[in-house]
Amino acid sequence: MNIIGSFDILTELFGTNVWTIPYFSYIPLWLIYGANAYYYVLFKVYFNSIPRALFEAAQIDGANRLQMFRYILAPLAFPIIAVVAIFTMNAAWSDFLLPSLMTQITQTEQPIMVRLYHMYGDQMAQVTLQEKLMTIMFAVIPPILLFALFQKRISASVATSGLRE
């Protein structure tokens, strides 16, 4: 496969330099927020806290590794997956620096924090108070609603739900 030919096709398709393709999408931002070492540590600590007795009991009952994963580990993993999803969403939603550096798009397509910065910085005289307050409301309400909807699931302690002492 001719790699240079592929770059020529992409350059012809986008009408600009191929290396500016990340400016056309939010995919680079999604990849950066998903690859976080903190989330790996959260998963590791959570899975290490699941008692071995659950897996030993499943093994005694004749479950193989796939069944242990499907019926024990996957249901117990929902709270940590929800926590990491909410942390990722909040980090992506409230980040300013990375989107402002990586996205060079029109003002109508900017992430909310970049738009707030421009609204209060560059265009202070052009924006009315109602527009500012509405933008701040849109910046604050979604993370609060997300946490409120999943609070019961997040705080539920299901790691010891299958054990009897």
Secondary structure as the mmCIF struct_conf table of DSSP 4:
data_model
#
loop_
_struct_conf.conf_type_id
_struct_conf.id
_struct_conf.beg_label_comp_id
_struct_conf.beg_label_asym_id
_struct_conf.beg_label_seq_id
_struct_conf.end_label_comp_id
_struct_conf.end_label_asym_id
_struct_conf.end_label_seq_id
HELX_RH_AL_P HELX_RH_AL_P1 ILE A 3 PHE A 14
TURN_TY1_P TURN_TY1_P1 GLY A 15 GLY A 15
BEND BEND1 THR A 16 THR A 16
HELX_RH_3T_P HELX_RH_3T_P1 VAL A 18 PHE A 24
BEND BEND2 TYR A 26 TYR A 26
HELX_RH_AL_P HELX_RH_AL_P2 ILE A 27 GLY A 34
HELX_RH_AL_P HELX_RH_AL_P3 ALA A 37 ASN A 48
TURN_TY1_P TURN_TY1_P2 SER A 49 SER A 49
BEND BEND3 ILE A 50 ILE A 50
HELX_RH_AL_P HELX_RH_AL_P4 ARG A 52 ILE A 60
TURN_TY1_P TURN_TY1_P3 ASP A 61 GLY A 62
HELX_RH_AL_P HELX_RH_AL_P5 ARG A 65 MET A 68
HELX_RH_PI_P HELX_RH_PI_P1 PHE A 69 LEU A 73
HELX_RH_AL_P HELX_RH_AL_P6 ALA A 74 SER A 94
HELX_RH_AL_P HELX_RH_AL_P7 LEU A 97 MET A 102
HELX_RH_3T_P HELX_RH_3T_P2 GLN A 107 GLU A 109
BEND BEND4 GLN A 110 GLN A 110
HELX_RH_AL_P HELX_RH_AL_P8 ILE A 112 TYR A 120
TURN_TY1_P TURN_TY1_P4 GLY A 121 GLN A 126
BEND BEND5 VAL A 127 VAL A 127
HELX_RH_AL_P HELX_RH_AL_P9 LEU A 129 SER A 155
TURN_TY1_P TURN_TY1_P5 ALA A 159 GLY A 162
#
